[in-house]
Amino acid sequence: MGEAASRGEGGGKERDHLLDRLGLQERTIVSFDLRRLDHKCRWAIHRALHGRVERRRVNGGEKVYRYPGILHEGGIRLGQSVYMLPPELASRLIVVLRDLHVRFTWREVYSPGIG
């Protein structure tokens, strides 16, 4: 066994196994500040999180298009503008926030199997 392995470096499988035994999941808490944002930016964040539904008239009828948001794939709301998400979904939200120049913070946490 190499020195790096004995220190636990690169032990992703060991870490995953320990988290499974403890019933924990890796999550990211993302919080952001909407106070200084205009309506357009707020609405863009809302659509990214919650998705949207569009109704269009097609051949005399109505067609409904559903675009799910990040929260439809997992994660929970902890408070006003504070969400706990799986890391891959948190990354997607962070990209949206950066693109809109929104101030935000994030923290990696371990949580019981919720959200």
Buried (B, 14 or more C-beta within 10 A) or exposed (E): EEEEEEEEEEBEEEEEEEBEEEEBBEBBBBBBEEEEBEEEBBEBBEBBBBBEEEEEEEEEEEEEEEEEBBBEEBBEBEEEBEBBBBEEBBEBBBEBBEEBEBEBEBEEEEBEEEB
